Amino acid sequence: MQHVQTIWLTGASRGIGEALVKRFVAGGKQVAITSRNNEALVKVAQPFGNSGQVLCVPADVTDEQELMLAYTHVKEAMGVPDLVVANAGTHINMPASEITFEKCRQLFEINLHGAVATLLAPLPDMMERGSGHLAGVGSLSSYRGLPLAAAYGATKAGLNNFLQSLQFDVETYGISVTAINPGFIKTPLTDLNPYPMPMRISTERAAEYIWNGLAKQKAEIHFPFAFSWACKLLRVLPYPAYHYLVRTITGSKNRRG
Ligand SMILES: NC(=O)c1ccc[n+]([C@@H]2O[C@H](COP(=O)([O-])OP(=O)(O)OC[C@H]3O[C@@H](n4cnc5c(N)ncnc54)[C@H](OP(=O)(O)O)[C@@H]3O)[C@@H](O)[C@H]2O)c1
């Protein structure tokens, strides 16, 4: 990834983020890592000792002030980062009997507002410098509505559209934008899912897909390929066919909860 030396990564304390830290450091990059839990961040950074390659900058991405302070800290320590990856996010399965506005708001604030705030923090500095790379972690579930995921899908669809639009506005400043859309990855988050997760892959494989796509400054990184291309095909089906298939595959028609 020649265009990048320094990276700010959120959601780095476990799961996909933790695997990305390892991949970035193995690739010789300097990484500032953010999540709410500093103790967990320190554990992630520990194997790299005093190399200075990993810097812990705890913050809650839903707290704008805290996030801006974290960005200032990153900038002071390593300069304006070459790449920012807004990865912090979460999921709450919400069957009809459990969906509430409060839970939806929680997902909107972390997955959408938090990601947007992360990506906008360095933007003025990147524009002034005339280079940079902004990436946000969406999901294949952003492509079309899925059972139990009304709020989650909305946050990831919103983030994808934000990134797609931003691309047009910032490219004249030498800034590239990437939407990262994973399928199922084995992490503490998906370990909680009560349904089968086809083609679930390891965080290490996910990090490799992401690394390769970022190196090419792709507009979208989607994986694993067989699953993501199937999702792309589902996206273009007419509603009756799409609804029939999703109901059949997920059994949603017979589920109440
Ligand atoms: N796993 C999958 O199958 C999958 C598929 C598609 C997309 N994704 C997306 O990939 C990203 C990472 O998911 P994951 O599976 O690795 O989840 P995870 O294992 O639960 O890790 C989530 C990370 O986000 C951080 N985080 C959560 N809320 C935060 C907040 N308010 N402020 C700062 N950091 C926060 C967590 O750290 P703290 O708790 O310490 O703050 C943690 O480091 C998410 O955006 C998720 O939606 C995952």
PDBQT file of the ligand as one rigid body, heavy atoms in Angstrom, charges set to zero:
ROOT
HETATM    1  N1  LIG A 301     -18.449  -9.194  11.680  1.00  0.00    +0.000 N 
HETATM    2  C1  LIG A 301     -19.154  -9.138  10.559  1.00  0.00    +0.000 C 
HETATM    3  O1  LIG A 301     -19.622 -10.164  10.041  1.00  0.00    +0.000 OA
HETATM    4  C2  LIG A 301     -19.379  -7.816   9.889  1.00  0.00    +0.000 A 
HETATM    5  C3  LIG A 301     -19.977  -7.837   8.612  1.00  0.00    +0.000 A 
HETATM    6  C4  LIG A 301     -20.182  -6.637   7.959  1.00  0.00    +0.000 A 
HETATM    7  C5  LIG A 301     -19.794  -5.456   8.548  1.00  0.00    +0.000 A 
HETATM    8  N2  LIG A 301     -19.234  -5.458   9.787  1.00  0.00    +0.000 N 
HETATM    9  C6  LIG A 301     -18.828  -4.171  10.373  1.00  0.00    +0.000 C 
HETATM   10  O2  LIG A 301     -17.454  -4.227  10.685  1.00  0.00    +0.000 OA
HETATM   11  C7  LIG A 301     -17.179  -3.367  11.790  1.00  0.00    +0.000 C 
HETATM   12  C8  LIG A 301     -16.439  -4.148  12.866  1.00  0.00    +0.000 C 
HETATM   13  O3  LIG A 301     -17.268  -5.224  13.263  1.00  0.00    +0.000 OA
HETATM   14  P1  LIG A 301     -16.752  -6.436  14.158  1.00  0.00    +0.000 P 
HETATM   15  O4  LIG A 301     -17.536  -7.620  13.743  1.00  0.00    +0.000 OA
HETATM   16  O5  LIG A 301     -15.281  -6.466  14.175  1.00  0.00    +0.000 OA
HETATM   17  O6  LIG A 301     -17.346  -5.964  15.570  1.00  0.00    +0.000 OA
HETATM   18  P2  LIG A 301     -16.778  -6.133  17.071  1.00  0.00    +0.000 P 
HETATM   19  O7  LIG A 301     -15.949  -7.343  17.165  1.00  0.00    +0.000 OA
HETATM   20  O8  LIG A 301     -17.947  -5.975  17.973  1.00  0.00    +0.000 OA
HETATM   21  O9  LIG A 301     -15.836  -4.835  17.197  1.00  0.00    +0.000 OA
HETATM   22  C9  LIG A 301     -16.423  -3.560  17.148  1.00  0.00    +0.000 C 
HETATM   23  C10 LIG A 301     -15.355  -2.517  17.421  1.00  0.00    +0.000 C 
HETATM   24  O10 LIG A 301     -15.973  -1.210  17.402  1.00  0.00    +0.000 OA
HETATM   25  C11 LIG A 301     -15.671  -0.533  18.627  1.00  0.00    +0.000 C 
HETATM   26  N3  LIG A 301     -16.768   0.366  18.987  1.00  0.00    +0.000 N 
HETATM   27  C12 LIG A 301     -18.079   0.043  19.141  1.00  0.00    +0.000 A 
HETATM   28  N4  LIG A 301     -18.768   1.140  19.512  1.00  0.00    +0.000 NA
HETATM   29  C13 LIG A 301     -17.883   2.170  19.559  1.00  0.00    +0.000 A 
HETATM   30  C14 LIG A 301     -17.984   3.542  19.886  1.00  0.00    +0.000 A 
HETATM   31  N5  LIG A 301     -19.149   4.107  20.237  1.00  0.00    +0.000 N 
HETATM   32  N6  LIG A 301     -16.866   4.300  19.842  1.00  0.00    +0.000 NA
HETATM   33  C15 LIG A 301     -15.666   3.759  19.513  1.00  0.00    +0.000 A 
HETATM   34  N7  LIG A 301     -15.508   2.463  19.188  1.00  0.00    +0.000 NA
HETATM   35  C16 LIG A 301     -16.605   1.677  19.219  1.00  0.00    +0.000 A 
HETATM   36  C17 LIG A 301     -15.467  -1.656  19.651  1.00  0.00    +0.000 C 
HETATM   37  O11 LIG A 301     -14.644  -1.262  20.728  1.00  0.00    +0.000 OA
HETATM   38  P3  LIG A 301     -15.192  -0.722  22.167  1.00  0.00    +0.000 P 
HETATM   39  O12 LIG A 301     -16.331  -1.590  22.558  1.00  0.00    +0.000 OA
HETATM   40  O13 LIG A 301     -13.983  -0.837  23.047  1.00  0.00    +0.000 OA
HETATM   41  O14 LIG A 301     -15.566   0.697  21.947  1.00  0.00    +0.000 OA
HETATM   42  C18 LIG A 301     -14.719  -2.673  18.798  1.00  0.00    +0.000 C 
HETATM   43  O15 LIG A 301     -13.351  -2.327  18.712  1.00  0.00    +0.000 OA
HETATM   44  C19 LIG A 301     -18.530  -2.827  12.250  1.00  0.00    +0.000 C 
HETATM   45  O16 LIG A 301     -18.744  -1.559  11.668  1.00  0.00    +0.000 OA
HETATM   46  C20 LIG A 301     -19.521  -3.830  11.681  1.00  0.00    +0.000 C 
HETATM   47  O17 LIG A 301     -20.793  -3.285  11.481  1.00  0.00    +0.000 OA
HETATM   48  C21 LIG A 301     -19.012  -6.614  10.484  1.00  0.00    +0.000 A 
ENDROOT
TORSDOF 0
